[in-house]
């Protein structure tokens, strides 16, 4: 019993002496980690500035700078473990990481897939920051690209985090890639109105509206779209150039609609209301109708 206690004390003393002897290395390793994290931030910022000289792509710059920072942090941690005399631990961690990569890969398949998709998107993608896009049924403006997801802000104020793998797999509709966007609306004129005159004056009003763009590739035009119950329906199509798809485009459309209404009235054209048909069934032969005149007309 006494021998066992002595062996235990000797072992404890040996471990204590070894720990005391390694304290300077541990302190140095801790300092190295602190300096390493600060250095990772500095290197990340310098890398970002260097990339900025080559490209103005904020999504790529943000993604690559975070990747560089992560690589520096991992390298510093491995170095600190070696300095602290825990090189075996560092090697074991790398070995375990390599061996566990397969297991983790199966367990976190989506995480790895999204990370790889993020790398692909950082170099080749269908959008930039502030582009208005629709991914599947999600519609909004791109705000950030992260390791696992792309952040999109909808026009009703919601933040949506879309997995990068979904963006790779699904169709992405970019509404503002080249800055041009086509708008349209319908207007109905009377059957007795001159259609060619209506098309001419409406097209002139559209072209003279503020914010409307027309060139060789982006043409404004008016066509007869359909014959309604009481109107000949004309479809007006025109282009605007804006990155503010929602607000600015709607402001341009509002101005065009107002100008079209004004020019229709000025040229003696009519915009009749829809005709409502009333049917009588069974033994019903009439319906009571009361006309209520405004007070000022009633007095006259």
Secondary structure, 3 states (H helix, E strand, C coil): CHHHHHHHHHHHHHHHHHHHHHHHHHHHHHHHHHHHHHHHHHHHHHHHHHHHCCCCCHHHHHHHHHHHHHHHHHHHHHHHHHHCCCHHHHHHHHHHHHHHHHHHHHHCHHHHHHHHHHHHHHHCCCCCCCCEEEECCEEEEEEEECCCEEEEEECCCCEEEEEHHHHHHCCEEECCCCCEEEEEEEEEECCCCCHHHHHHHHHHHHHCCCCEECCCCCCCEEEEEEECCCCEEEEEEEEEECCCCCHHHHHHHHHHHHHHHHHHHHCCCCCCCCCCCCCCCCCCCCCCCCCCCCHHHHHC
